[in-house]
Amino acid sequence: MAEKPTILAVDDDPAVSRAVTRDLRSRYGADYRVVSVTSGREALEVLAELALRDRPVALVASDQRMPEMTGIEVLAEVRRQSPDTKLLLLTAYADTEVAITAINEIGLDYYLLKPWDPPEERLYPVVDDLLGDWQSQHPDRSAEVRVVGHRWSDTTVETKAFLARNHVPYRWLDVERDEEGRQLVELARQQVDDQAGANGLPLVLLPDGAALRAPSSLQLAEALGLRTRAEQPLYDLCIVGAGPAGLAAAVYAASEGLRTVVVERDAPGGQAGQSASIENYLGFPKGLSGADLTHRAVAQASRFGAEMVLARDVVGFEQRGPVRAVRLAGGPDVEARAVLVATGVSYRRLDAEGLETLGSRGIYYGATASEAGQCAGDEVYVVGAANSAGQAVLNLARFASKVVLLVRGPSLEATMSQYLVARIRAADNVEVRLRTQVVGAQGEDHLEQLTLCDEERGVVEDVATSWLFVFIGASPRTDWLGDGVARDDKGFVLTGPELVGSAAGWPLPRSPFALETSVPGVFAAGDVRQDSMKRVASAVGEGAMAVYLVHRYLATI
């Protein structure tokens, strides 16, 4: 039986130490070993002992005002020795400025003002979140999915991306590098010389013993027990797309009693779900990852009763009297009294010779945390100049030996938030190349070389790399709406006042609601709308606002 992870409490006041230890053991003693010490020196001795015994430390909670070593000094050393451990500072109001500085300097996860009574309201919710995050980063290996395949395989990349974006822990085994991977393939009687998946790769091994050979996203979702079909014949609201706008709408709609279903083609989160760190979202001073925000939002929507239908591609839309029908590939259709289009956008494809031939073998549109980890020690190139590119650069720089950001324009400041620009400029292993574009890509079975054009110097050069991440603007996913829903020439949906004077017109005597499309009862929110702000907070706001407007619409029919 595996030893429990440790929670370490540090406070020099014996009474406070007993109180925090009592509260932590009362709530978490069944799953964690709670240890208390009364000085920073003792804390570091315990940490060293646990490290030598290879025992995980999930959380260290330390008081700030202690003799010899302050709480910040203790936690800074914990961060150095155990980078994954969650850090909680217990402090007085007078020390909040110190705590905020520590968020930036040592990655402090949270600070909590003393006293924390009652713990059910002030202590446990904070610790629950921190331990939940730690557990998601340290899954039980016995319940882990294993993926065996080629590093440079389109189908393998798609499988790993689906698992990562749906928060399914998995272990990756490369048939060319891992003996265990080769043995598993031999046991499954698979050949390993076909990179396209025709011979059954990737091989996906589930905890229950099932083996899937080159599964589609739908097959994988069904095998994992994810919901892939709607359960009810008619909903009050069908939300198409599970990015920030769609998830916010799901939370508000379901919590207000609307029968709600969310249909998502890939995985919840949208582009925001791939962000390594969202640092300007209200209420999260340390920032949070897109995956964390998505995971919390999905859990919240599910708690209120919203259904989530995954891995289903929406291929059409129909009006059936008072009912709006969303058509799914392979059926059956989803019918609802109102529809919210929240399909967001996808990154535009980079137009350069050789890229399409290589597919996704070394060329990625967007980036998940798992892809960043695979770049360890390599030189990586990123194309883009908006916040998504900046966040990806900083995340990749944690693993790669060097990250080169290629920017078509003359500056970063015009398109990227200043806090990201400053951190990129300060990073030792990040190079920014302005007025530079990718004009070609070469490689045998994967990307091996890029051709760059430096317009400022008038130089074309070849650089060696196996990694290119592209973040160059957005294309909306709206083809499935057909001709009935008005869109601009780029495919973005027209809503509310934008419909006035448009060719589509408006069929009712009343004016369209603010987020309503040219089809009454069909709304749009987030990046899919014309002239949207392209920010997570604005998408969440529009998702919430759309539910208010759906209520108003339903009252008219």
Helices and strands as residue ranges (DSSP letters): E 6-10, H 14-28, E 33-37, H 40-52, E 57-63, H 71-81, E 86-91, G 93-95, H 96-105, E 110-113, H 119-122, H 124-137, G 141-143, E 145-149, H 154-165, E 170-174, H 179-187, E 203-205, E 211-213, H 217-223, E 235-240, H 244-255, E 260-264, G 272-274, H 290-303, E 307-310, E 314-320, E 323-328, E 334-341, E 345-347, H 355-358, E 363-365, H 369-373, E 379-383, H 387-396, E 402-407, H 418-426, E 430-434, E 436-442, E 449-454, E 459-464, E 468-470, E 474-476, G 479-481, G 496-499, E 522-524, G 526-528, H 536-554
